[in-house]
Amino acid sequence: MKEIRLKARAKINLTLDVTGKREDGYHFLETIMQTLSLYDGIYMKPVQKSDIVLKSNIPWLPLDSRNLAYKAASMMQEEFSISQGIFIEINKRIPVAAGLAGGSADCAAVLVGMNRLFDLGLSQKELESFAYRLGSDIPYCVRRGTILAKGIGEDLTTIPCGCPPCYVVLAKLPVSVSTPSVYKSLRWQEIESHPDTDGMIQAMARKDIGTMGMKLGNVLETVTIPIYPKIAQMKRALLDFGAAGALMSGSGPTVFGIFEDEEKARQAAVAIRKMFALRDVVFTTIYQPRGQDVRGEEV
């Protein structure tokens, strides 16, 4: 195979709970993650020199070992003694540093691409194992779909019913949120209201988007919203514009709303952009993989 094009898809957290903390400082999570249709375009091809050449449409994006996609290619080169180099072009569509796993998705796509370009023959489980060495949410980005993640993100269970089709509006504040700082500041023992993970799964099984909206929950809001109160304002605005529910994704600063009605979702995206003077507002949909990424039927 001489070249490959992949779609590195964004994710949202429909629920995000923290249930404990390890001695090494990592938190135990219980979160339902969902893939979106929104994606970064990844183009890859081998080159003769052993170099890794990274290119992006975002001028300030790191293009060296600070980039997870670069790290993924470098790790696979070393692990499998690949003498050829690799050219990687990332066309960013997912807002950066938004709690949408854009960088992790790019990294996962590069792992999948290296597997296919160089005929490494790795199974999805093996790819997820390599992904875990690069970051706790990257195995999810390899698998994708509707997933219940536990532990520190490495214990993945596919939710068989999946998330029913619906429309999603993403709105990102123009600020940077440090995920490690959010977790460090989280008073997890004092959290009184925890997401109803089981209730969310039951609502998805019934395809009950209205109840899903009510079951959305993220304990990290207790840290991020007091720092950026506009997040709460954006949630309320999305509900006013007809969202079944609204929530901050990950550690923020992106807020999303889920909608049953496409036209209401599109109108909400326009209104939210204007109301909060935002650049990063995206209308998208829920995405479910149809094939095995590692073999390439659907990427």
Contacts in CASP RR format, 6 or more apart in sequence:
PFRMAT RR
TARGET T0000
AUTHOR 0000-0000-0000
METHOD contacts of the structure
MODEL  1
MKEIRLKARAKINLTLDVTGKREDGYHFLETIMQTLSLYDGIYMKPVQKS
DIVLKSNIPWLPLDSRNLAYKAASMMQEEFSISQGIFIEINKRIPVAAGL
AGGSADCAAVLVGMNRLFDLGLSQKELESFAYRLGSDIPYCVRRGTILAK
GIGEDLTTIPCGCPPCYVVLAKLPVSVSTPSVYKSLRWQEIESHPDTDGM
IQAMARKDIGTMGMKLGNVLETVTIPIYPKIAQMKRALLDFGAAGALMSG
SGPTVFGIFEDEEKARQAAVAIRKMFALRDVVFTTIYQPRGQDVRGEEV
1 116 0 8 1.000
1 117 0 8 1.000
1 119 0 8 1.000
2 45 0 8 1.000
2 46 0 8 1.000
3 43 0 8 1.000
3 44 0 8 1.000
3 45 0 8 1.000
3 117 0 8 1.000
4 43 0 8 1.000
4 44 0 8 1.000
4 45 0 8 1.000
4 113 0 8 1.000
4 116 0 8 1.000
4 117 0 8 1.000
5 41 0 8 1.000
5 42 0 8 1.000
5 43 0 8 1.000
5 44 0 8 1.000
6 41 0 8 1.000
6 42 0 8 1.000
6 43 0 8 1.000
6 44 0 8 1.000
6 109 0 8 1.000
6 112 0 8 1.000
6 113 0 8 1.000
6 299 0 8 1.000
7 39 0 8 1.000
7 40 0 8 1.000
7 41 0 8 1.000
7 42 0 8 1.000
7 109 0 8 1.000
7 299 0 8 1.000
8 39 0 8 1.000
8 40 0 8 1.000
8 41 0 8 1.000
8 42 0 8 1.000
8 90 0 8 1.000
8 94 0 8 1.000
8 102 0 8 1.000
8 103 0 8 1.000
8 105 0 8 1.000
8 106 0 8 1.000
8 108 0 8 1.000
8 109 0 8 1.000
8 141 0 8 1.000
9 35 0 8 1.000
9 36 0 8 1.000
9 37 0 8 1.000
9 38 0 8 1.000
9 39 0 8 1.000
9 105 0 8 1.000
9 141 0 8 1.000
9 144 0 8 1.000
9 287 0 8 1.000
10 35 0 8 1.000
10 36 0 8 1.000
10 38 0 8 1.000
10 39 0 8 1.000
10 94 0 8 1.000
10 100 0 8 1.000
10 101 0 8 1.000
10 102 0 8 1.000
10 105 0 8 1.000
10 170 0 8 1.000
10 284 0 8 1.000
11 33 0 8 1.000
11 34 0 8 1.000
11 35 0 8 1.000
11 36 0 8 1.000
11 100 0 8 1.000
11 101 0 8 1.000
11 105 0 8 1.000
11 137 0 8 1.000
11 140 0 8 1.000
11 141 0 8 1.000
11 144 0 8 1.000
11 249 0 8 1.000
12 33 0 8 1.000
12 34 0 8 1.000
12 36 0 8 1.000
12 100 0 8 1.000
12 168 0 8 1.000
12 170 0 8 1.000
12 247 0 8 1.000
12 249 0 8 1.000
12 256 0 8 1.000
13 31 0 8 1.000
13 32 0 8 1.000
13 33 0 8 1.000
13 34 0 8 1.000
13 218 0 8 1.000
13 247 0 8 1.000
13 249 0 8 1.000
13 250 0 8 1.000
14 32 0 8 1.000
14 33 0 8 1.000
14 34 0 8 1.000
14 163 0 8 1.000
14 200 0 8 1.000
14 212 0 8 1.000
14 215 0 8 1.000
14 216 0 8 1.000
14 217 0 8 1.000
14 247 0 8 1.000
15 30 0 8 1.000
15 31 0 8 1.000
15 32 0 8 1.000
15 195 0 8 1.000
15 196 0 8 1.000
15 197 0 8 1.000
15 200 0 8 1.000
15 215 0 8 1.000
15 216 0 8 1.000
15 217 0 8 1.000
15 218 0 8 1.000
16 29 0 8 1.000
16 31 0 8 1.000
16 195 0 8 1.000
16 217 0 8 1.000
16 218 0 8 1.000
16 219 0 8 1.000
16 220 0 8 1.000
16 250 0 8 1.000
17 29 0 8 1.000
17 30 0 8 1.000
17 31 0 8 1.000
17 194 0 8 1.000
17 195 0 8 1.000
17 197 0 8 1.000
17 217 0 8 1.000
17 219 0 8 1.000
18 27 0 8 1.000
18 28 0 8 1.000
18 29 0 8 1.000
18 183 0 8 1.000
18 186 0 8 1.000
18 188 0 8 1.000
18 191 0 8 1.000
18 219 0 8 1.000
18 220 0 8 1.000
19 28 0 8 1.000
19 29 0 8 1.000
19 30 0 8 1.000
19 188 0 8 1.000
20 27 0 8 1.000
20 28 0 8 1.000
20 188 0 8 1.000
21 27 0 8 1.000
21 28 0 8 1.000
21 188 0 8 1.000
22 28 0 8 1.000
22 152 0 8 1.000
26 136 0 8 1.000
26 152 0 8 1.000
27 152 0 8 1.000
27 183 0 8 1.000
27 186 0 8 1.000
27 188 0 8 1.000
28 150 0 8 1.000
28 151 0 8 1.000
28 152 0 8 1.000
29 149 0 8 1.000
29 150 0 8 1.000
29 151 0 8 1.000
29 152 0 8 1.000
29 153 0 8 1.000
30 148 0 8 1.000
30 149 0 8 1.000
30 150 0 8 1.000
30 151 0 8 1.000
30 195 0 8 1.000
30 197 0 8 1.000
31 148 0 8 1.000
31 149 0 8 1.000
31 153 0 8 1.000
32 146 0 8 1.000
32 147 0 8 1.000
32 148 0 8 1.000
32 149 0 8 1.000
32 159 0 8 1.000
32 197 0 8 1.000
32 200 0 8 1.000
32 201 0 8 1.000
33 137 0 8 1.000
33 140 0 8 1.000
33 145 0 8 1.000
33 146 0 8 1.000
33 147 0 8 1.000
33 149 0 8 1.000
34 145 0 8 1.000
34 146 0 8 1.000
34 147 0 8 1.000
34 163 0 8 1.000
34 286 0 8 1.000
35 144 0 8 1.000
35 145 0 8 1.000
35 146 0 8 1.000
35 286 0 8 1.000
35 287 0 8 1.000
35 288 0 8 1.000
35 289 0 8 1.000
36 100 0 8 1.000
36 168 0 8 1.000
36 170 0 8 1.000
36 284 0 8 1.000
36 285 0 8 1.000
36 286 0 8 1.000
36 287 0 8 1.000
37 284 0 8 1.000
37 285 0 8 1.000
37 286 0 8 1.000
37 287 0 8 1.000
38 93 0 8 1.000
38 94 0 8 1.000
38 100 0 8 1.000
38 170 0 8 1.000
38 282 0 8 1.000
38 284 0 8 1.000
39 93 0 8 1.000
39 94 0 8 1.000
39 105 0 8 1.000
40 90 0 8 1.000
40 91 0 8 1.000
40 92 0 8 1.000
40 93 0 8 1.000
40 94 0 8 1.000
40 102 0 8 1.000
40 103 0 8 1.000
40 105 0 8 1.000
40 106 0 8 1.000
40 109 0 8 1.000
41 90 0 8 1.000
41 91 0 8 1.000
41 93 0 8 1.000
41 109 0 8 1.000
42 69 0 8 1.000
42 88 0 8 1.000
42 89 0 8 1.000
42 90 0 8 1.000
42 91 0 8 1.000
42 106 0 8 1.000
42 109 0 8 1.000
42 110 0 8 1.000
42 113 0 8 1.000
43 87 0 8 1.000
43 88 0 8 1.000
43 89 0 8 1.000
43 91 0 8 1.000
44 86 0 8 1.000
44 87 0 8 1.000
44 88 0 8 1.000
44 89 0 8 1.000
44 110 0 8 1.000
44 113 0 8 1.000
44 114 0 8 1.000
44 117 0 8 1.000
45 86 0 8 1.000
45 87 0 8 1.000
45 117 0 8 1.000
46 84 0 8 1.000
46 85 0 8 1.000
46 86 0 8 1.000
46 87 0 8 1.000
46 117 0 8 1.000
46 118 0 8 1.000
47 53 0 8 1.000
47 84 0 8 1.000
47 85 0 8 1.000
47 86 0 8 1.000
47 87 0 8 1.000
48 84 0 8 1.000
48 85 0 8 1.000
49 85 0 8 1.000
50 77 0 8 1.000
50 83 0 8 1.000
50 84 0 8 1.000
50 85 0 8 1.000
51 85 0 8 1.000
52 70 0 8 1.000
52 73 0 8 1.000
52 74 0 8 1.000
52 77 0 8 1.000
52 85 0 8 1.000
52 86 0 8 1.000
52 88 0 8 1.000
53 85 0 8 1.000
53 86 0 8 1.000
53 87 0 8 1.000
53 88 0 8 1.000
54 63 0 8 1.000
54 64 0 8 1.000
54 67 0 8 1.000
54 69 0 8 1.000
54 70 0 8 1.000
54 88 0 8 1.000
54 89 0 8 1.000
54 90 0 8 1.000
55 63 0 8 1.000
55 87 0 8 1.000
55 88 0 8 1.000
55 89 0 8 1.000
55 90 0 8 1.000
56 63 0 8 1.000
56 89 0 8 1.000
56 90 0 8 1.000
56 91 0 8 1.000
56 92 0 8 1.000
57 90 0 8 1.000
57 91 0 8 1.000
57 92 0 8 1.000
58 90 0 8 1.000
58 92 0 8 1.000
58 96 0 8 1.000
61 67 0 8 1.000
61 90 0 8 1.000
61 92 0 8 1.000
61 96 0 8 1.000
62 70 0 8 1.000
63 70 0 8 1.000
64 70 0 8 1.000
65 71 0 8 1.000
65 74 0 8 1.000
67 106 0 8 1.000
68 103 0 8 1.000
68 104 0 8 1.000
68 106 0 8 1.000
68 107 0 8 1.000
68 134 0 8 1.000
68 135 0 8 1.000
68 138 0 8 1.000
69 88 0 8 1.000
69 90 0 8 1.000
69 103 0 8 1.000
69 106 0 8 1.000
69 107 0 8 1.000
69 109 0 8 1.000
69 110 0 8 1.000
70 88 0 8 1.000
71 107 0 8 1.000
71 134 0 8 1.000
72 107 0 8 1.000
72 108 0 8 1.000
72 110 0 8 1.000
72 111 0 8 1.000
72 114 0 8 1.000
72 134 0 8 1.000
73 86 0 8 1.000
73 88 0 8 1.000
73 110 0 8 1.000
73 114 0 8 1.000
75 130 0 8 1.000
75 133 0 8 1.000
75 134 0 8 1.000
76 82 0 8 1.000
76 111 0 8 1.000
76 114 0 8 1.000
76 115 0 8 1.000
76 118 0 8 1.000
76 120 0 8 1.000
76 130 0 8 1.000
77 85 0 8 1.000
77 86 0 8 1.000
79 130 0 8 1.000
80 118 0 8 1.000
80 120 0 8 1.000
82 114 0 8 1.000
82 118 0 8 1.000
84 118 0 8 1.000
86 114 0 8 1.000
86 117 0 8 1.000
88 110 0 8 1.000
90 106 0 8 1.000
94 100 0 8 1.000
94 101 0 8 1.000
94 102 0 8 1.000
94 103 0 8 1.000
94 105 0 8 1.000
95 170 0 8 1.000
95 172 0 8 1.000
95 254 0 8 1.000
95 280 0 8 1.000
95 282 0 8 1.000
96 102 0 8 1.000
96 103 0 8 1.000
97 176 0 8 1.000
97 177 0 8 1.000
98 170 0 8 1.000
98 172 0 8 1.000
98 249 0 8 1.000
98 252 0 8 1.000
98 253 0 8 1.000
98 254 0 8 1.000
98 280 0 8 1.000
99 177 0 8 1.000
99 179 0 8 1.000
99 249 0 8 1.000
99 250 0 8 1.000
99 251 0 8 1.000
99 252 0 8 1.000
99 253 0 8 1.000
99 254 0 8 1.000
100 170 0 8 1.000
100 249 0 8 1.000
100 254 0 8 1.000
101 137 0 8 1.000
101 140 0 8 1.000
101 141 0 8 1.000
104 135 0 8 1.000
104 137 0 8 1.000
104 138 0 8 1.000
104 140 0 8 1.000
104 141 0 8 1.000
105 141 0 8 1.000
107 131 0 8 1.000
107 134 0 8 1.000
107 135 0 8 1.000
107 138 0 8 1.000
107 141 0 8 1.000
108 131 0 8 1.000
108 138 0 8 1.000
108 139 0 8 1.000
108 141 0 8 1.000
108 142 0 8 1.000
109 141 0 8 1.000
109 299 0 8 1.000
111 127 0 8 1.000
111 130 0 8 1.000
111 131 0 8 1.000
111 138 0 8 1.000
111 142 0 8 1.000
112 127 0 8 1.000
112 142 0 8 1.000
112 293 0 8 1.000
112 294 0 8 1.000
112 296 0 8 1.000
112 299 0 8 1.000
114 120 0 8 1.000
115 121 0 8 1.000
115 122 0 8 1.000
115 127 0 8 1.000
115 294 0 8 1.000
116 294 0 8 1.000
116 295 0 8 1.000
116 296 0 8 1.000
121 294 0 8 1.000
122 130 0 8 1.000
122 294 0 8 1.000
123 294 0 8 1.000
124 142 0 8 1.000
124 143 0 8 1.000
124 292 0 8 1.000
124 293 0 8 1.000
124 294 0 8 1.000
127 142 0 8 1.000
127 294 0 8 1.000
128 139 0 8 1.000
128 142 0 8 1.000
128 143 0 8 1.000
128 156 0 8 1.000
129 139 0 8 1.000
131 138 0 8 1.000
131 139 0 8 1.000
131 141 0 8 1.000
131 142 0 8 1.000
132 138 0 8 1.000
132 139 0 8 1.000
132 154 0 8 1.000
136 152 0 8 1.000
136 153 0 8 1.000
136 154 0 8 1.000
137 149 0 8 1.000
137 153 0 8 1.000
139 153 0 8 1.000
139 154 0 8 1.000
139 156 0 8 1.000
140 147 0 8 1.000
140 149 0 8 1.000
140 153 0 8 1.000
140 156 0 8 1.000
142 293 0 8 1.000
143 156 0 8 1.000
143 158 0 8 1.000
144 287 0 8 1.000
144 289 0 8 1.000
144 293 0 8 1.000
145 158 0 8 1.000
145 162 0 8 1.000
145 163 0 8 1.000
145 287 0 8 1.000
145 288 0 8 1.000
145 289 0 8 1.000
146 158 0 8 1.000
146 159 0 8 1.000
146 161 0 8 1.000
146 162 0 8 1.000
146 163 0 8 1.000
146 204 0 8 1.000
146 288 0 8 1.000
147 156 0 8 1.000
147 157 0 8 1.000
147 158 0 8 1.000
147 159 0 8 1.000
148 156 0 8 1.000
148 157 0 8 1.000
148 159 0 8 1.000
148 197 0 8 1.000
148 201 0 8 1.000
149 155 0 8 1.000
149 156 0 8 1.000
149 157 0 8 1.000
150 157 0 8 1.000
159 201 0 8 1.000
159 204 0 8 1.000
161 201 0 8 1.000
161 204 0 8 1.000
161 205 0 8 1.000
162 204 0 8 1.000
162 288 0 8 1.000
163 204 0 8 1.000
163 212 0 8 1.000
163 286 0 8 1.000
163 288 0 8 1.000
164 204 0 8 1.000
164 207 0 8 1.000
164 209 0 8 1.000
164 212 0 8 1.000
164 286 0 8 1.000
165 285 0 8 1.000
165 286 0 8 1.000
166 209 0 8 1.000
166 212 0 8 1.000
166 244 0 8 1.000
166 258 0 8 1.000
166 259 0 8 1.000
166 260 0 8 1.000
166 285 0 8 1.000
166 286 0 8 1.000
167 258 0 8 1.000
167 259 0 8 1.000
167 260 0 8 1.000
167 261 0 8 1.000
167 262 0 8 1.000
167 265 0 8 1.000
167 266 0 8 1.000
167 283 0 8 1.000
167 284 0 8 1.000
167 285 0 8 1.000
168 256 0 8 1.000
168 257 0 8 1.000
168 258 0 8 1.000
168 259 0 8 1.000
168 265 0 8 1.000
168 283 0 8 1.000
168 284 0 8 1.000
168 285 0 8 1.000
168 286 0 8 1.000
169 238 0 8 1.000
169 243 0 8 1.000
169 256 0 8 1.000
169 257 0 8 1.000
169 259 0 8 1.000
169 265 0 8 1.000
169 268 0 8 1.000
169 269 0 8 1.000
169 272 0 8 1.000
169 281 0 8 1.000
169 282 0 8 1.000
169 283 0 8 1.000
169 284 0 8 1.000
170 249 0 8 1.000
170 254 0 8 1.000
170 255 0 8 1.000
170 256 0 8 1.000
170 257 0 8 1.000
170 280 0 8 1.000
170 281 0 8 1.000
170 282 0 8 1.000
170 284 0 8 1.000
171 234 0 8 1.000
171 238 0 8 1.000
171 254 0 8 1.000
171 255 0 8 1.000
171 256 0 8 1.000
171 269 0 8 1.000
171 272 0 8 1.000
171 273 0 8 1.000
171 276 0 8 1.000
171 278 0 8 1.000
171 280 0 8 1.000
171 281 0 8 1.000
172 253 0 8 1.000
172 254 0 8 1.000
172 255 0 8 1.000
172 278 0 8 1.000
172 280 0 8 1.000
172 281 0 8 1.000
173 228 0 8 1.000
173 230 0 8 1.000
173 231 0 8 1.000
173 234 0 8 1.000
173 253 0 8 1.000
173 254 0 8 1.000
173 276 0 8 1.000
173 278 0 8 1.000
174 278 0 8 1.000
174 279 0 8 1.000
174 280 0 8 1.000
175 228 0 8 1.000
175 253 0 8 1.000
176 253 0 8 1.000
177 224 0 8 1.000
177 228 0 8 1.000
177 251 0 8 1.000
177 252 0 8 1.000
177 253 0 8 1.000
178 251 0 8 1.000
179 250 0 8 1.000
179 251 0 8 1.000
182 220 0 8 1.000
182 223 0 8 1.000
182 224 0 8 1.000
182 251 0 8 1.000
182 252 0 8 1.000
183 220 0 8 1.000
183 251 0 8 1.000
185 223 0 8 1.000
186 219 0 8 1.000
186 220 0 8 1.000
186 222 0 8 1.000
186 223 0 8 1.000
187 222 0 8 1.000
188 219 0 8 1.000
191 219 0 8 1.000
191 222 0 8 1.000
193 219 0 8 1.000
194 219 0 8 1.000
195 215 0 8 1.000
195 216 0 8 1.000
195 217 0 8 1.000
195 218 0 8 1.000
195 219 0 8 1.000
196 215 0 8 1.000
199 211 0 8 1.000
199 215 0 8 1.000
200 212 0 8 1.000
200 215 0 8 1.000
200 216 0 8 1.000
203 209 0 8 1.000
203 210 0 8 1.000
203 211 0 8 1.000
203 212 0 8 1.000
203 213 0 8 1.000
203 215 0 8 1.000
204 212 0 8 1.000
209 244 0 8 1.000
209 258 0 8 1.000
209 260 0 8 1.000
210 244 0 8 1.000
210 245 0 8 1.000
210 260 0 8 1.000
212 244 0 8 1.000
212 245 0 8 1.000
212 258 0 8 1.000
213 243 0 8 1.000
213 244 0 8 1.000
213 245 0 8 1.000
213 258 0 8 1.000
214 244 0 8 1.000
214 245 0 8 1.000
216 245 0 8 1.000
216 246 0 8 1.000
216 247 0 8 1.000
216 258 0 8 1.000
217 247 0 8 1.000
218 247 0 8 1.000
218 248 0 8 1.000
218 249 0 8 1.000
218 250 0 8 1.000
220 248 0 8 1.000
220 250 0 8 1.000
220 251 0 8 1.000
220 252 0 8 1.000
221 231 0 8 1.000
221 247 0 8 1.000
221 248 0 8 1.000
223 251 0 8 1.000
224 231 0 8 1.000
224 248 0 8 1.000
224 251 0 8 1.000
224 252 0 8 1.000
224 253 0 8 1.000
225 231 0 8 1.000
225 232 0 8 1.000
225 248 0 8 1.000
228 253 0 8 1.000
230 276 0 8 1.000
231 248 0 8 1.000
231 252 0 8 1.000
231 253 0 8 1.000
231 255 0 8 1.000
233 276 0 8 1.000
234 246 0 8 1.000
234 255 0 8 1.000
234 272 0 8 1.000
234 276 0 8 1.000
235 246 0 8 1.000
235 247 0 8 1.000
235 248 0 8 1.000
235 255 0 8 1.000
236 246 0 8 1.000
237 271 0 8 1.000
237 272 0 8 1.000
237 275 0 8 1.000
237 276 0 8 1.000
238 245 0 8 1.000
238 246 0 8 1.000
238 255 0 8 1.000
238 256 0 8 1.000
238 257 0 8 1.000
238 268 0 8 1.000
238 272 0 8 1.000
239 245 0 8 1.000
239 246 0 8 1.000
241 264 0 8 1.000
241 267 0 8 1.000
241 268 0 8 1.000
241 271 0 8 1.000
241 272 0 8 1.000
242 259 0 8 1.000
242 261 0 8 1.000
242 264 0 8 1.000
242 268 0 8 1.000
243 257 0 8 1.000
243 258 0 8 1.000
243 259 0 8 1.000
243 264 0 8 1.000
243 265 0 8 1.000
243 268 0 8 1.000
244 257 0 8 1.000
244 258 0 8 1.000
244 259 0 8 1.000
244 260 0 8 1.000
245 257 0 8 1.000
245 258 0 8 1.000
246 255 0 8 1.000
246 256 0 8 1.000
246 257 0 8 1.000
246 258 0 8 1.000
247 255 0 8 1.000
247 256 0 8 1.000
247 257 0 8 1.000
248 254 0 8 1.000
248 255 0 8 1.000
249 255 0 8 1.000
249 256 0 8 1.000
254 280 0 8 1.000
257 268 0 8 1.000
259 265 0 8 1.000
259 268 0 8 1.000
265 283 0 8 1.000
266 283 0 8 1.000
269 281 0 8 1.000
269 282 0 8 1.000
269 283 0 8 1.000
272 278 0 8 1.000
272 281 0 8 1.000
273 281 0 8 1.000
289 298 0 8 1.000
290 297 0 8 1.000
290 298 0 8 1.000
291 297 0 8 1.000
291 298 0 8 1.000
292 298 0 8 1.000
293 299 0 8 1.000
END
